[in-house]
Amino acid sequence: MNSTWDVAVIGGGLAGLCAAIAARRAGVSVRLLESAPPAFRGGNARHARNFRVVHDGPTPYVPDAYQPREFLDDLDRVTQGDGNHRLAQRLVAESDGIADWLMANGVALQAPDTGVVPYSRRTVFPLGGGKAIINALYATATDIGVAISTGSEVASLRRSTNGTWSIVATTAAPDAAAIDARSVVVCAGGAGADPAWLRSHYGASADRFMVRGTPYADGRMLADLIASGARSVGDPRVGHIVAVDARGPRFDGGIVTRITAIPYGMVVDGSATRIDAAGAGAEPTHYARWGPRIAACDAQTAYLVLDADGLQRAAPQAFPPISGATIADLAEALGLDPATLAQSVDAFNAARPAGAPPIAAAPFAAYPMRPGVTFMHYGVAVDDHMRIVWADDRRNDSLFAAGMIMAANVIGHGYLAGLGLTLAAVFGRLAGEEAARHVLG
């Protein structure tokens, strides 16, 4: 731990792994520092299930075609044209080969005609999900000689007088280990898992937010970089927040706790009064509209109410629904006022949104919901070479960033299915290559 490395990668999620492997394959020495212990390594990618790629025609792992112009149009639609267009173009262009690169580094992809994955011409499904990607890439990184330290949280990153970077990492020992590196790639994620940080931007209501991913994305490196002069991008008060089951864990609930059946029923708050989320509708992204709406409720809690037909249409959830033979029984089970809930159901049935089914067939069911933070639209600015941009517009040729710590450059708000993994893999690989290129001259 006391020698000088060519490239140090801070963060062992998907972006960090791709950066470390790309740099090592370029012929330089690489040390990767991951703050989580081995069982929880990999960041939020452990919970992901697909990634978005462009392709001209069918491949063994994705059907039909998805052209670059479509990807860019989809991205412009959800971001409303806000973001670094040059980086977005590079992300889309490089997504064309990222599936093959991942497969060359041990990742297995699922054929679209096997298993139970939904049809998608836009996204690729890894065989075994995000956890399988992480395990495969860690195995490859180890095999090719990347030195990996888990349980190593970076406490400081400073430029040394000799031009290298000095990194102090708190290890599980618990003592501090210092390393030097000629080039650094920061892939430590954003700040969405730090309760104190969330509270500072959302107030006391953040104490009842759920964090869908790793608790180790605490934003310390992000705060350290900004305090050192890095330019920030995005808004710390805006996040990708979705509706999740309130009975799930505070951290690491992942995709299985997301509530997706809202179009098949109605939502009420703690007073049993129906609420709505503007523009949610029945589109696949409706759950992202509901996260902020639930965050605005008292106690940050709401309830999805379904009848027997709606429950049958809903996908299986991680937790069983709370049920009642009648609406009054369901209200009692939820701790809501029976008369108010009955009035809300009657009003909903009398003036249902277009396409919404009635709530009429017994027995009835409900899911308690809270806002679940996926990531925050806030990070550090980077240029086309993944170099961190300082507030005075300087760049340092040996300091790079990739993954969610810089995602707000491309997606300052909104989201697309599969975008997170693509962004991490593409920009992680590019940052690793650029870091190695700097070392090699």
Sequence and secondary structure as in RCSB ss.txt:
>XXXX:A:sequence
MNSTWDVAVIGGGLAGLCAAIAARRAGVSVRLLESAPPAFRGGNARHARNFRVVHDGPTPYVPDAYQPREFLDDL
DRVTQGDGNHRLAQRLVAESDGIADWLMANGVALQAPDTGVVPYSRRTVFPLGGGKAIINALYATATDIGVAIST
GSEVASLRRSTNGTWSIVATTAAPDAAAIDARSVVVCAGGAGADPAWLRSHYGASADRFMVRGTPYADGRMLADL
IASGARSVGDPRVGHIVAVDARGPRFDGGIVTRITAIPYGMVVDGSATRIDAAGAGAEPTHYARWGPRIAACDAQ
TAYLVLDADGLQRAAPQAFPPISGATIADLAEALGLDPATLAQSVDAFNAARPAGAPPIAAAPFAAYPMRPGVTF
MHYGVAVDDHMRIVWADDRRNDSLFAAGMIMAANVIGHGYLAGLGLTLAAVFGRLAGEEAARHVLG
>XXXX:A:secstr
  SEEEEEEE  SHHHHHHHHHHHHTT  EEEE SS GGGTTGGGGG   EE  BSS BTTB S B HHHHHHHH
HHHHTT S HHHHHHHHHHHHHHHHHHHHTT  B  TTSTT    SSEE BTTHHHHHHHHHHHHHHHTT EEES
S EEEEEEE TTS EEEEEE SSSSEEEEEEEEEEE    STT HHHHHHHHGGGGGG EE S TT   HHHHHH
HHTTB EEEEEEEEEEEEEETTS SB   GGGB   GGGSEEE TTS EE  TT TTSTTHHHHHHHHHHTSGGG
 EEEEE HHHHHHS   SS  EEESSHHHHHHHHT  HHHHHHHHHHHHHT  TT   S SSSEEEEEEEEEEEE
EEEEE B TT EEEBTTS EEEEEEE GGGSGGGT SS   TTHHHHHHHHHHHHHHHHHHHHHH 
